[in-house]
Amino acid sequence: MPLRFLVLLVVVLLSAAGCARHRGPTSPSSAAPSGSFDRSHGKLVFAARCQACHGVAGVGAAIGPALHAERKKHSLDEVIAIVRNPDPPMPRLFPGQMTQADVVDVSAYVESL
């Protein structure tokens, strides 16, 4: 095999591995270790990133639905998955505007409403 082909193959494989790493967990259960969240930080993230659409303390607004009693509908892992990869019109804020810790913390806060 020519050296040029081998170099190209290595670059493609490394690029694919890097893209896969940035996609995050493939299942909701792998999104966060159990018990490793900070609801007080989640409340701050919610106020900054979610409140405009979902209302103060998740009471609902013209754009987004109320989030009270979300824990009756979805587990924490399911809420994390929704926040990480939402259906439109909810904006996708991870990984651009929110970190993994932000996602987990805001999800735990939503579960507490």
C-alpha positions as CSV (number, residue, x, y, z in Angstrom):
1,M,0.0,0.0,0.0
2,P,1.3,3.4,-0.8
3,L,2.2,5.6,2.2
4,R,-0.2,8.3,1.1
5,F,-3.1,5.8,1.4
6,L,-2.1,4.7,4.8
7,V,-1.8,8.3,6.1
8,L,-5.3,9.1,4.7
9,L,-6.7,5.9,6.3
10,V,-5.2,6.9,9.7
11,V,-6.6,10.4,9.5
12,V,-10.1,9.2,8.6
13,L,-10.1,6.6,11.4
14,L,-8.9,9.2,14.0
15,S,-11.5,11.7,12.8
16,A,-14.3,9.2,13.1
17,A,-13.2,8.2,16.6
18,G,-13.1,11.9,17.6
19,C,-16.6,12.5,16.2
20,A,-18.0,9.5,18.1
21,R,-16.5,10.8,21.3
22,H,-18.3,14.1,20.9
23,R,-21.7,12.5,20.4
24,G,-21.9,11.6,24.0
25,P,-23.4,8.6,25.6
26,T,-25.5,6.3,23.4
27,S,-28.0,5.4,26.1
28,P,-29.7,7.6,28.7
29,S,-28.5,5.4,31.6
30,S,-24.9,6.2,30.7
31,A,-25.5,9.9,30.7
32,A,-24.8,10.5,34.4
33,P,-23.6,8.5,37.4
34,S,-26.3,7.9,39.9
35,G,-26.4,10.6,42.6
36,S,-23.8,12.9,41.0
37,F,-25.8,16.1,40.5
38,D,-26.2,19.6,42.1
39,R,-29.8,20.8,42.0
40,S,-28.9,24.3,43.2
41,H,-26.6,24.6,40.2
42,G,-29.4,23.1,38.1
43,K,-31.7,25.9,39.3
44,L,-29.2,28.5,38.1
45,V,-28.9,26.8,34.8
46,F,-32.6,26.6,34.5
47,A,-33.0,30.3,35.2
48,A,-30.4,31.2,32.6
49,R,-31.2,28.7,29.8
50,C,-34.8,27.3,30.3
51,Q,-36.9,29.8,32.1
52,A,-37.6,32.0,29.1
53,C,-39.6,29.2,27.5
54,H,-40.7,27.0,30.4
55,G,-41.5,29.9,32.9
56,V,-40.3,30.6,36.3
57,A,-39.8,27.4,38.3
58,G,-41.1,25.5,35.2
59,V,-44.8,26.7,35.5
60,G,-45.0,26.9,31.7
61,A,-45.1,29.8,29.3
62,A,-46.3,30.6,25.8
63,I,-43.4,28.7,24.2
64,G,-42.6,25.7,26.5
65,P,-44.8,23.4,28.5
66,A,-45.0,23.3,32.3
67,L,-42.5,20.9,33.8
68,H,-44.1,20.3,37.2
69,A,-44.4,16.6,38.1
70,E,-42.1,15.7,35.3
71,R,-40.7,12.9,37.5
72,K,-44.1,11.1,37.2
73,K,-43.6,11.0,33.4
74,H,-39.9,10.6,33.0
75,S,-37.0,9.2,35.0
76,L,-33.9,11.3,35.6
77,D,-32.1,9.4,32.8
78,E,-34.9,10.1,30.4
79,V,-34.9,13.9,31.3
80,I,-31.1,13.9,30.7
81,A,-31.6,12.3,27.3
82,I,-34.3,14.9,26.4
83,V,-32.1,17.8,27.4
84,R,-29.1,16.4,25.6
85,N,-31.0,15.7,22.4
86,P,-34.4,17.5,22.4
87,D,-37.1,17.4,19.8
88,P,-37.8,20.7,18.1
89,P,-38.8,23.4,18.9
90,M,-36.7,22.9,22.1
91,P,-33.2,24.2,21.3
92,R,-30.2,21.9,21.5
93,L,-28.0,23.6,24.1
94,F,-25.5,20.7,24.7
95,P,-22.6,20.8,24.0
96,G,-22.5,24.4,22.8
97,Q,-24.0,26.3,25.6
98,M,-24.3,23.7,28.4
99,T,-21.7,21.3,29.8
100,Q,-22.5,17.7,30.7
101,A,-22.7,18.8,34.4
102,D,-25.2,21.5,33.4
103,V,-27.3,19.0,31.7
104,V,-27.3,16.6,34.6
105,D,-27.9,19.3,37.2
106,V,-30.7,21.0,35.3
107,S,-32.4,17.6,34.7
108,A,-32.2,16.9,38.4
109,Y,-33.7,20.3,39.2
110,V,-36.5,19.7,36.7
111,E,-37.2,16.3,38.4
112,S,-37.6,18.2,41.7
113,L,-40.3,20.5,40.5
